[in-house]
């Protein structure tokens, strides 16, 4: 089914016509990224800040929802990201207007504005400095080696990559950093997957999206509270202990705040890194000459290559802000309270910024992608951790099973937030 769809001419909301280039339909989000890019390219050229009808696969459909502004150009995404006095996060980062208590339960400081955002981020950020990530890089390398050990010598030379490789490294590192006991690890990962799977019939079964999300969020909160109680009695060298004992200017974190951050990082650490790794293997399959270029000097080229993998794969596709007052962007009049959604996957293919944007070019430099957001206070806190995991995993794969490649089309998770893959078969020459 083509993603290049249009809305009915003359359809209006709030005395404005919806854009003729419709990106709200379920069919659009069930299509491939390449098909969606055809519509994004037309929007960037003809309607870069467009008024769109309400998203179809919403978590909680709202009959009163008038629609949203779609921001698809690189420069405009960066502007919205960094202009916090005009575009705020306190009403959530998804298309939906979800209840405030649910936002507090699941999105932590992503759904906050200063000063609350700055205070909470200051407490948490000490665990994610480049120095701290450097300290655990040896652990990341060991974990990546163990993950690849488990399938590299399989005589079949074939494996389902998402479950048996891509998801395993972030699960191990996330669990180790937080200090999650072995018996709770898979429960945590499963709940994190359900947080972003609201549009996937396989994940939902006969349940409503709100039910699945709430159940998953509560599961993660329960796990967090259980471990935090133990750490307050018996501290350990892990992130749960750091959060439980945190003290900045005489203030610490409540169990609710710790639980919310745990939900946020469970999704960020597990789903985004899993999908980035999976799409990277697909990209190297489609561009074998780029794989060869990287292998010629892995250590000298991998950091530059990772920036291109993030741009090209765009594992996080959208983020929302809300206009705090009447404002203007690209000549469009945005009213107070209206939703403004940034489409990172479109900004990362903007020909005004990137030469040959639809091609993978691991030597691309500079590479001003918006894969971790467009800058500003909400720039991804875990970006260094994600890069370290991708670097370690690729080192193992390209050294030990260098011909690993996809041998089937990916089975996609049809949501409008994470560019998710449910399953991806790969083949390789087994390691001796």
Buried (B, 14 or more C-beta within 10 A) or exposed (E): EEBBBEBEEEEEBEEEEBBBBBBBBBBBBBBEBEBBBEBBBBBBEEBBBBBBBBBBBBBBEEEEBBBBBBBBBBBBBBBBBBBBEBBBBBBBBBBBBBEEEBBBBBBBBBBBBBEEBEBBBEBBEEBBEEEBBEEBBEBBBEBBBEBBEEBBEBEEBBBBBBEBBBBBBBBBBBBBBBBBEEEBBEBBBEBBBBBBBBBBEEBBEEEEBBEBBBEBBBBBBBBBBEBBEBBEEEBEEBBBBBBBEBEEEEEEBEBBBBBBBBBBBBBBBBBBBBBBBBBBBBBBBBBEEBBEBBBEEBEEBBEBBBBBBBBBBBBBBBBBBBBBEEBEBBEBEBEEEBBBBBBBBBBBBBEEBBEEBEEBBBEBEEBBBBBBBBBBBBEBBBBBBBBBBBBBBBBBBBBBBBEBBBEEEBBBBBBBBBBBBBBBBBBBEBBE
